[in-house]
Amino acid sequence: MARSTMEVAFLGTQMTQVDDTKYAKVFYGDEPDGKTEHGLSIIGMAIAEDAADEVFAAGAQFAPLELVRITFDVARGGQNKGKNLALHIEAVNPKGQAAKPAAPQATQQQPKPTGTQPDAAKA
């Protein structure tokens, strides 16, 4: 089984419980294809059963269209297709933390003259 992450626009989380089984999904937006949809393509991903409560609760922290990072497992599905199961969701830029600017390049300072100059004639 492979594990991956992606950064997408958050739309919502949903959970339904039937008897003792939880069915949970996270919904996110993607670029529309311009043929069958316009504006935003809505995609749903199942949430792994053991992570359902955590991921569902985390969804309450995000604003619509906020950029989130979803960690998910890619399990083998039927007909040689992958089945994505969300495991964790977090904000790409957590509240109160601005995107960090790139660190300035370190510059080497030239040594300051000490008052003595090498004798060019002796060189």
C-alpha positions as protocol buffer text, in pm:
chain_id: "A"
residue {
  index: 1
  type: MET
  ca { x: 0 y: 0 z: 0 }
}
residue {
  index: 2
  type: ALA
  ca { x: 134 y: 346 z: -89 }
}
residue {
  index: 3
  type: ARG
  ca { x: 99 y: 664 z: 114 }
}
residue {
  index: 4
  type: SER
  ca { x: 78 y: 1009 z: -40 }
}
residue {
  index: 5
  type: THR
  ca { x: -20 y: 1370 z: 32 }
}
residue {
  index: 6
  type: MET
  ca { x: -185 y: 1641 z: -172 }
}
residue {
  index: 7
  type: GLU
  ca { x: -271 y: 2006 z: -123 }
}
residue {
  index: 8
  type: VAL
  ca { x: -622 y: 2102 z: -228 }
}
residue {
  index: 9
  type: ALA
  ca { x: -905 y: 2348 z: -159 }
}
residue {
  index: 10
  type: PHE
  ca { x: -1116 y: 2224 z: 136 }
}
residue {
  index: 11
  type: LEU
  ca { x: -1492 y: 2194 z: 87 }
}
residue {
  index: 12
  type: GLY
  ca { x: -1613 y: 1984 z: 379 }
}
residue {
  index: 13
  type: THR
  ca { x: -1623 y: 1660 z: 576 }
}
residue {
  index: 14
  type: GLN
  ca { x: -1925 y: 1435 z: 616 }
}
residue {
  index: 15
  type: MET
  ca { x: -1995 y: 1139 z: 845 }
}
residue {
  index: 16
  type: THR
  ca { x: -2290 y: 903 z: 864 }
}
residue {
  index: 17
  type: GLN
  ca { x: -2318 y: 620 z: 1113 }
}
residue {
  index: 18
  type: VAL
  ca { x: -2527 y: 312 z: 1031 }
}
residue {
  index: 19
  type: ASP
  ca { x: -2542 y: 64 z: 1318 }
}
residue {
  index: 20
  type: ASP
  ca { x: -2177 y: 24 z: 1423 }
}
residue {
  index: 21
  type: THR
  ca { x: -2023 y: 133 z: 1094 }
}
residue {
  index: 22
  type: LYS
  ca { x: -1905 y: 488 z: 1020 }
}
residue {
  index: 23
  type: TYR
  ca { x: -1907 y: 617 z: 664 }
}
residue {
  index: 24
  type: ALA
  ca { x: -1698 y: 930 z: 636 }
}
residue {
  index: 25
  type: LYS
  ca { x: -1577 y: 1143 z: 345 }
}
residue {
  index: 26
  type: VAL
  ca { x: -1371 y: 1452 z: 288 }
}
residue {
  index: 27
  type: PHE
  ca { x: -1466 y: 1675 z: -5 }
}
residue {
  index: 28
  type: TYR
  ca { x: -1223 y: 1899 z: -189 }
}
residue {
  index: 29
  type: GLY
  ca { x: -1218 y: 2113 z: -498 }
}
residue {
  index: 30
  type: ASP
  ca { x: -1012 y: 2070 z: -809 }
}
residue {
  index: 31
  type: GLU
  ca { x: -971 y: 2254 z: -1137 }
}
residue {
  index: 32
  type: PRO
  ca { x: -1279 y: 2206 z: -1358 }
}
residue {
  index: 33
  type: ASP
  ca { x: -1237 y: 2026 z: -1688 }
}
residue {
  index: 34
  type: GLY
  ca { x: -1432 y: 2298 z: -1874 }
}
residue {
  index: 35
  type: LYS
  ca { x: -1651 y: 2039 z: -2048 }
}
residue {
  index: 36
  type: THR
  ca { x: -1866 y: 1871 z: -1786 }
}
residue {
  index: 37
  type: GLU
  ca { x: -1815 y: 2123 z: -1504 }
}
residue {
  index: 38
  type: HIS
  ca { x: -1736 y: 2491 z: -1456 }
}
residue {
  index: 39
  type: GLY
  ca { x: -1613 y: 2681 z: -1152 }
}
residue {
  index: 40
  type: LEU
  ca { x: -1487 y: 2398 z: -933 }
}
residue {
  index: 41
  type: SER
  ca { x: -1480 y: 2023 z: -962 }
}
residue {
  index: 42
  type: ILE
  ca { x: -1608 y: 1861 z: -641 }
}
residue {
  index: 43
  type: ILE
  ca { x: -1426 y: 1541 z: -546 }
}
residue {
  index: 44
  type: GLY
  ca { x: -1497 y: 1314 z: -250 }
}
residue {
  index: 45
  type: MET
  ca { x: -1252 y: 1078 z: -81 }
}
residue {
  index: 46
  type: ALA
  ca { x: -1346 y: 812 z: 171 }
}
residue {
  index: 47
  type: ILE
  ca { x: -1187 y: 844 z: 513 }
}
residue {
  index: 48
  type: ALA
  ca { x: -1025 y: 535 z: 665 }
}
residue {
  index: 49
  type: GLU
  ca { x: -1254 y: 394 z: 935 }
}
residue {
  index: 50
  type: ASP
  ca { x: -992 y: 420 z: 1212 }
}
residue {
  index: 51
  type: ALA
  ca { x: -928 y: 788 z: 1124 }
}
residue {
  index: 52
  type: ALA
  ca { x: -1293 y: 888 z: 1068 }
}
residue {
  index: 53
  type: ASP
  ca { x: -1347 y: 1074 z: 1397 }
}
residue {
  index: 54
  type: GLU
  ca { x: -1019 y: 1265 z: 1377 }
}
residue {
  index: 55
  type: VAL
  ca { x: -1054 y: 1374 z: 1014 }
}
residue {
  index: 56
  type: PHE
  ca { x: -1424 y: 1459 z: 1051 }
}
residue {
  index: 57
  type: ALA
  ca { x: -1355 y: 1675 z: 1358 }
}
residue {
  index: 58
  type: ALA
  ca { x: -1061 y: 1846 z: 1187 }
}
residue {
  index: 59
  type: GLY
  ca { x: -1297 y: 1959 z: 910 }
}
residue {
  index: 60
  type: ALA
  ca { x: -1462 y: 2201 z: 1156 }
}
residue {
  index: 61
  type: GLN
  ca { x: -1138 y: 2403 z: 1171 }
}
residue {
  index: 62
  type: PHE
  ca { x: -1120 y: 2495 z: 803 }
}
residue {
  index: 63
  type: ALA
  ca { x: -1289 y: 2769 z: 604 }
}
residue {
  index: 64
  type: PRO
  ca { x: -1439 y: 2681 z: 266 }
}
residue {
  index: 65
  type: LEU
  ca { x: -1169 y: 2683 z: -3 }
}
residue {
  index: 66
  type: GLU
  ca { x: -888 y: 2698 z: 256 }
}
residue {
  index: 67
  type: LEU
  ca { x: -580 y: 2516 z: 130 }
}
residue {
  index: 68
  type: VAL
  ca { x: -538 y: 2187 z: 318 }
}
residue {
  index: 69
  type: ARG
  ca { x: -296 y: 1896 z: 302 }
}
residue {
  index: 70
  type: ILE
  ca { x: -458 y: 1552 z: 294 }
}
residue {
  index: 71
  type: THR
  ca { x: -251 y: 1246 z: 379 }
}
residue {
  index: 72
  type: PHE
  ca { x: -399 y: 928 z: 234 }
}
residue {
  index: 73
  type: ASP
  ca { x: -329 y: 565 z: 164 }
}
residue {
  index: 74
  type: VAL
  ca { x: -371 y: 427 z: -185 }
}
residue {
  index: 75
  type: ALA
  ca { x: -507 y: 75 z: -150 }
}
residue {
  index: 76
  type: ARG
  ca { x: -563 y: -161 z: -437 }
}
residue {
  index: 77
  type: GLY
  ca { x: -925 y: -150 z: -550 }
}
residue {
  index: 78
  type: GLY
  ca { x: -1122 y: -353 z: -801 }
}
residue {
  index: 79
  type: GLN
  ca { x: -1028 y: -369 z: -1169 }
}
residue {
  index: 80
  type: ASN
  ca { x: -669 y: -258 z: -1095 }
}
residue {
  index: 81
  type: LYS
  ca { x: -782 y: 84 z: -973 }
}
residue {
  index: 82
  type: GLY
  ca { x: -646 y: 257 z: -665 }
}
residue {
  index: 83
  type: LYS
  ca { x: -875 y: 336 z: -374 }
}
residue {
  index: 84
  type: ASN
  ca { x: -775 y: 647 z: -179 }
}
residue {
  index: 85
  type: LEU
  ca { x: -848 y: 650 z: 196 }
}
residue {
  index: 86
  type: ALA
  ca { x: -788 y: 975 z: 384 }
}
residue {
  index: 87
  type: LEU
  ca { x: -589 y: 940 z: 707 }
}
residue {
  index: 88
  type: HIS
  ca { x: -515 y: 1298 z: 815 }
}
residue {
  index: 89
  type: ILE
  ca { x: -599 y: 1655 z: 717 }
}
residue {
  index: 90
  type: GLU
  ca { x: -421 y: 1974 z: 817 }
}
residue {
  index: 91
  type: ALA
  ca { x: -402 y: 2337 z: 711 }
}
residue {
  index: 92
  type: VAL
  ca { x: -120 y: 2420 z: 471 }
}
residue {
  index: 93
  type: ASN
  ca { x: -80 y: 2760 z: 643 }
}
residue {
  index: 94
  type: PRO
  ca { x: -209 y: 2720 z: 1001 }
}
residue {
  index: 95
  type: LYS
  ca { x: -397 y: 3019 z: 1144 }
}
residue {
  index: 96
  type: GLY
  ca { x: -165 y: 3274 z: 1295 }
}
residue {
  index: 97
  type: GLN
  ca { x: 125 y: 3160 z: 1081 }
}
residue {
  index: 98
  type: ALA
  ca { x: 190 y: 3353 z: 766 }
}
residue {
  index: 99
  type: ALA
  ca { x: 364 y: 3181 z: 481 }
}
residue {
  index: 100
  type: LYS
  ca { x: 733 y: 3193 z: 562 }
}
residue {
  index: 101
  type: PRO
  ca { x: 940 y: 3398 z: 320 }
}
residue {
  index: 102
  type: ALA
  ca { x: 1248 y: 3240 z: 176 }
}
residue {
  index: 103
  type: ALA
  ca { x: 1548 y: 3280 z: 402 }
}
residue {
  index: 104
  type: PRO
  ca { x: 1785 y: 3551 z: 285 }
}
residue {
  index: 105
  type: GLN
  ca { x: 2105 y: 3428 z: 133 }
}
residue {
  index: 106
  type: ALA
  ca { x: 2401 y: 3441 z: 366 }
}
residue {
  index: 107
  type: THR
  ca { x: 2660 y: 3687 z: 253 }
}
residue {
  index: 108
  type: GLN
  ca { x: 3023 y: 3669 z: 345 }
}
residue {
  index: 109
  type: GLN
  ca { x: 3161 y: 3983 z: 502 }
}
residue {
  index: 110
  type: GLN
  ca { x: 3501 y: 4101 z: 398 }
}
residue {
  index: 111
  type: PRO
  ca { x: 3746 y: 4120 z: 688 }
}
residue {
  index: 112
  type: LYS
  ca { x: 3803 y: 4473 z: 809 }
}
residue {
  index: 113
  type: PRO
  ca { x: 4152 y: 4613 z: 759 }
}
residue {
  index: 114
  type: THR
  ca { x: 4362 y: 4607 z: 1076 }
}
residue {
  index: 115
  type: GLY
  ca { x: 4570 y: 4907 z: 989 }
}
residue {
  index: 116
  type: THR
  ca { x: 4870 y: 4712 z: 871 }
}
residue {
  index: 117
  type: GLN
  ca { x: 4914 y: 4668 z: 501 }
}
residue {
  index: 118
  type: PRO
  ca { x: 5129 y: 4390 z: 359 }
}
residue {
  index: 119
  type: ASP
  ca { x: 5443 y: 4518 z: 198 }
}
residue {
  index: 120
  type: ALA
  ca { x: 5387 y: 4481 z: -174 }
}
residue {
  index: 121
  type: ALA
  ca { x: 5760 y: 4512 z: -242 }
}
residue {
  index: 122
  type: LYS
  ca { x: 5840 y: 4198 z: -39 }
}
residue {
  index: 123
  type: ALA
  ca { x: 5592 y: 3986 z: -233 }
}
